[in-house]
Amino acid sequence: MNNKIIQEKSKSKFDKILDDAWNNLKSMRFAIIILIIITAASIFNLFANEFIISTNGTTSEVYQQFHQEYGEPRATLLTMFQMNSPYRSWWFYTLFGFLIVSLAICIIDRTPGTYKKVFKTKFRSDATSYDKMKSNDKLTGGIDTISHVLTVLKKNGYKVRTKESGESTLIDGSKYQIAKGGSYCLHLGFIFLVMGGALIARGEYRVQAAGLPGELLAQDESKWGFNVRVEDFQIEYFPLAMGHLVEIDKNKLGRILTENLDGTFDIEVYRPNNEFLKAVDGVRMTNRIDLKMGGSRIDQSNISDYIATLTIIENGVDLYTKRVEVNYPLRHRGYRFYQSSFNDSRTDDQGRWTTILEVRKDSGSPLIWMGIAFFSIGVILSLYVIPRDISAMVSPQGEMVQLLIGGRAARNASLFEIEFKSLIDQIRLAINSQTA
């Protein structure tokens, strides 16, 4: 006895600290506190950027800019807490790190229990335990009762397993057990989402590249591991419609007021003189207007799409060619080339404009998609799929056998009660037909 007490007392304080830390980190309370702190820090960072000058460069360069603007000790504090880029600062990522560790420990701690819930059998050998189940019944039948129970359960979609216990036969039936892992999938999905978001914020690559048809977007293949050649760039305009600014007869500028039934248009002319034109044929007009105002094209709203045709080149060999439109990027080796804008001031000999593309790459996107997948599966399993359990014990009773059977569902007990009664009716009908 004394040895046991000594062993308990000999448990080091370090072990106790580890146990307390593990229990705290796996608790939902800790995760909620960290989420609240991250939310508050995000709001703080958002407003802090309004009051702190924008700085770039190395740590020393950032310090110099802060020092010139604010002096000491503010410059040291702002530099130490990386307030030039607070969403990528060490302390902000430390908060995310605590959240990821908490969720990971929660996952590790739940894994054995979740595995047991989903995959382990739950035979009930205690006859009194059936009376404690909300849905239960007792039947008497012949020697074929076991086969009847198994047949009915399998017919209704239950996975059935049996076990001999003394003179009794124990039956475990389960349906949709995978749904018991719904919360596990939610936690796993949240971890992937947090990790993916952190990687995107930390290491996202985003630059602009521009080129005329026939030009390369990079000097060589060392920049991305491949190169991209612009084959073509075209601007598409909406069909003529009411409200469009149009050019009429190449010398007048106006706006379409109405579209007539015969396909002609009524125009309000602004230049060179104010006037109204009735029943103007569409062939006399174009909604492409090579005129700028305030540095922007006045026909910008008439443009429906920018389309660049790009060819991927690796090791000097053309791999494939693809059209790139707004919201339909070219993807290659983790890079995405989005059609961003254009430069109509730089044209080729055919009058085609320069395409401007945004090139992005991040290492967090696969984790984001995995997180969304697991999170969606978890929501579906947790909200829309209801696991059900059926337990039964068949024991000899003279020349007959006694069937004790009970069941439960994780949710919607009233609906399960209806299903359970249907199962009992089917089993009773099978027993009665046999004895008859």
ABEGO torsion letter per residue (X at the ends): XAAAAAAAAABBAAAAAAAAAAAAAABAAAAAAAAAAAAAAAAAAAAAAAABBBBBEBAAAAAAAAAAAAEOAAAAAAAAAGAABAAABAAAAAAAAAAAAAAAAAAAAAAAAAAAAAABBBBBABAAAAAABABBBBBBBBAAAAAAAAAAAAAAGBBBBBBBBEABBBBBBBBGAAAAAAAAAAAAAAAAAAAAAAAAAAABBBBBBBBBBGBBABABAAAAGBBBBBABBBBBBBBBBBGBBBBBGGABBBBBABBBAAGBBBBBBAOABBBBBBGBBAAABBABBBBBBGGBBAAAAABABBBBBBBBBBGGBBABBBBBBBGBBBBBGGBBBBBABBBAABBBAAGBBBBBBBBBBBAAAAAAAAAAAAAAAAAAAAAABBBBBBBBBBBBBEABBBBBBBBBBABGAAAAAAAAAAAAAAAAAAAAAAAX
